[in-house]
Amino acid sequence: MPLHITTLAERPHLRDALSDMPSSWPEFMFHDPMASLFYEVVEEYAEFVLVADDDDEPGRLVAKAMSVPFTWTRDELPDGGWDTAILRAWHTRLTGGEPGTVSALEITVRPDRLGTGLSPVMLAALRDNAARLGFGELLAPVRPNAKHLEPRTPMAEYAARTRPDGLPADPWLRVHVRAGGTIVKVAPRSMTVPGTLAEWREWTGLPFDVSGPVEVPGALAPVHCDVDQDHAVYVEPNVWVRHRLTAPA
């Protein structure tokens, strides 16, 4: 069916549909404390949020893509990745600063539409939207989508792997490079999810009864569990990708 992609600013009535749309994200991913600085005020970034539906189910989202504008004046991109992009976007908005770049935060496809080619379409739409808004680049703290299969492999080693044709071995990194992105660096602490052991048991169904690294389904690295201190912390590495943009004709 024909896909309709617009900004949330163009269709603000779809605000609730953003959170109602099913996804395949593991539960623990919804508990990064930094996320509330964006998702609870997502309407403040409506020009940077894309919603997609089709003629088959108008108004019911098949995909969404989030991004934020922020100020970053240093030459090197932050080690903090996703968390830092949200924090800097919040700070830029709060202080009335002039954002100089845009970071992608999320591209999500409804589970029943996975494998239909929507992810690269939404990435292209994010690029086009950032260019339309006058930005010269789109950054992305990319979460490689096959990394969870080998959580103990260092991200730098994993991200450096290529196929014989020179493209990244990871499928999602490959989509970004094919779209014109350049891998810049690893963001070693892109997301941080802390919780009590009870919370981690609820999120994962795992016992969390032994101190040490715990491999959690869907996690890109082991979760650090401390039974004596009654907490576990997940620090997720991502990969910064830079997309240079061309202003629309």
VENNOR-V828698 format. One record per residue. N is the residue number from 1. PHI is phi in degrees with one decimal (NA if undefined). OMEGA is omega as a letter, one per 40 degrees, with the letter a starting at -180 (NA if undefined). BURIAL is I if it has 9 or more other ideal C-beta (glycine too) atoms within 8 Angstrom, else O. Layout:
# VENNOR-V828698
[[N PHI OMEGA BURIAL] [N PHI OMEGA BURIAL]]
This chain:
# VENNOR-V828698
[[1 NA i O] [2 -58.6 a O] [3 -95.4 i I] [4 -110.4 i I] [5 -113.1 i I] [6 -137.2 i O] [7 -80.3 i I] [8 -64.1 i I] [9 -61.4 i O] [10 -76.5 a O] [11 -134.5 a I] [12 -62.7 i I] [13 -66.7 i O] [14 -90.8 a I] [15 -54.7 a I] [16 -69.7 a O] [17 -65.4 i I] [18 -60.3 a I] [19 -81.6 a O] [20 -80.4 a O] [21 -67.0 i I] [22 -62.6 i O] [23 -146.5 i O] [24 -104.9 i O] [25 -65.1 i O] [26 -65.4 a I] [27 -56.0 a O] [28 -61.9 a I] [29 -66.3 a I] [30 -87.9 a O] [31 -120.3 i I] [32 -74.4 a I] [33 -58.0 a O] [34 -67.5 a I] [35 -61.1 a I] [36 -63.0 i O] [37 -67.3 i I] [38 -111.0 a I] [39 -68.8 i O] [40 -77.7 i O] [41 -129.5 a O] [42 -59.3 i I] [43 -63.6 i O] [44 -68.6 a O] [45 -114.9 a I] [46 -57.8 i I] [47 -70.4 a I] [48 -109.1 a I] [49 -114.4 a I] [50 -108.9 i I] [51 -122.6 a I] [52 -134.0 i I] [53 -137.0 i I] [54 -140.8 a I] [55 -67.9 a O] [56 -68.7 a O] [57 -140.5 a O] [58 -59.6 i O] [59 89.8 i O] [60 -101.2 a O] [61 -68.2 i I] [62 -103.5 i I] [63 -162.5 i I] [64 -146.8 i I] [65 -144.1 a I] [66 -112.2 i I] [67 -149.2 i I] [68 -139.4 i I] [69 -89.7 i I] [70 -156.9 i I] [71 -103.2 i I] [72 -144.5 a I] [73 -104.2 a O] [74 -82.2 a O] [75 -69.1 a O] [76 -90.5 i O] [77 -68.1 a I] [78 -71.6 i I] [79 -67.8 a O] [80 -75.6 i I] [81 56.5 a I] [82 -57.1 a I] [83 -60.2 a I] [84 -67.4 i I] [85 -59.5 i I] [86 -66.2 a I] [87 -62.7 a I] [88 -68.2 i I] [89 -65.1 i I] [90 -61.3 a I] [91 -64.7 i I] [92 -61.7 i I] [93 -66.9 a I] [94 -65.2 a O] [95 -93.5 a O] [96 72.6 a O] [97 -70.3 i O] [98 -97.4 a O] [99 -66.2 a I] [100 -108.6 a O] [101 -151.5 i I] [102 -129.1 i I] [103 -118.1 i I] [104 -67.1 i I] [105 -118.0 a I] [106 -160.5 i O] [107 -127.8 a I] [108 -125.7 i I] [109 -112.9 i I] [110 -56.9 a I] [111 -51.8 a O] [112 -75.5 i O] [113 -110.3 i I] [114 -62.8 i I] [115 82.1 a O] [116 -105.7 i O] [117 84.9 a O] [118 -77.5 a I] [119 -59.9 i I] [120 -65.1 i I] [121 -64.9 a I] [122 -69.9 i I] [123 -63.9 i I] [124 -61.5 i I] [125 -67.3 i I] [126 -63.0 i I] [127 -59.5 a I] [128 -62.9 a I] [129 -68.0 i I] [130 -62.5 i I] [131 -64.8 i I] [132 -59.8 a O] [133 -82.9 i I] [134 95.4 a O] [135 -92.5 a I] [136 -93.0 i O] [137 -153.8 i I] [138 -122.7 i I] [139 -95.1 i I] [140 -150.5 i I] [141 -81.9 a I] [142 -75.8 i I] [143 -100.6 a I] [144 -56.6 a I] [145 -82.6 i O] [146 -111.9 a O] [147 -63.6 a I] [148 -63.0 i I] [149 -73.6 i O] [150 -141.5 a O] [151 -64.7 a I] [152 -88.9 i O] [153 -74.6 i O] [154 -57.3 a O] [155 -61.1 a I] [156 -60.1 i O] [157 -67.3 a O] [158 -64.5 a I] [159 -66.8 a I] [160 -80.6 a O] [161 -69.6 i O] [162 -130.6 i I] [163 -87.0 i O] [164 -57.5 i O] [165 -83.6 i O] [166 90.5 i O] [167 -80.9 i I] [168 -56.8 i I] [169 -71.2 a O] [170 -72.7 a I] [171 -61.1 a O] [172 -75.2 i I] [173 -61.6 i I] [174 -63.1 i I] [175 -60.1 a I] [176 -64.7 a I] [177 -67.4 i I] [178 -61.8 i O] [179 -78.2 i I] [180 112.3 a O] [181 -79.0 i I] [182 -122.4 i O] [183 -70.3 a I] [184 -103.0 a O] [185 -169.6 i O] [186 -85.0 i I] [187 -101.5 a I] [188 -68.2 i O] [189 -129.3 a I] [190 -66.1 i I] [191 -132.2 i I] [192 -130.7 a I] [193 -122.6 i I] [194 -94.7 i O] [195 -168.5 i I] [196 -71.1 i O] [197 -64.4 i I] [198 -63.3 i O] [199 -65.2 i I] [200 -65.4 i I] [201 -64.5 i I] [202 -66.2 a O] [203 -69.9 a I] [204 -117.7 a I] [205 76.8 i O] [206 -95.3 a O] [207 -71.5 a O] [208 45.1 a I] [209 -118.7 i O] [210 -132.4 i O] [211 -68.0 i O] [212 128.1 a O] [213 -71.8 i O] [214 -122.6 i I] [215 -84.0 a I] [216 -113.1 i I] [217 -54.0 a O] [218 91.6 a O] [219 -84.0 a I] [220 -87.1 i I] [221 -149.4 i I] [222 -63.3 i I] [223 -88.8 a I] [224 -87.5 a I] [225 -107.5 i I] [226 -127.3 a I] [227 -66.4 a I] [228 -60.2 a O] [229 -92.7 i O] [230 56.5 i O] [231 -151.4 i I] [232 -138.8 a I] [233 -133.3 i I] [234 -108.6 i I] [235 -116.3 a I] [236 -98.6 i I] [237 -85.0 i I] [238 -125.7 a I] [239 -127.8 i I] [240 -72.8 i I] [241 -123.4 i I] [242 -109.0 i I] [243 -109.0 i I] [244 -77.3 a O] [245 -115.9 i I] [246 -114.3 a O] [247 -60.2 i O] [248 -61.7 a O] [249 -67.9 NA O]]
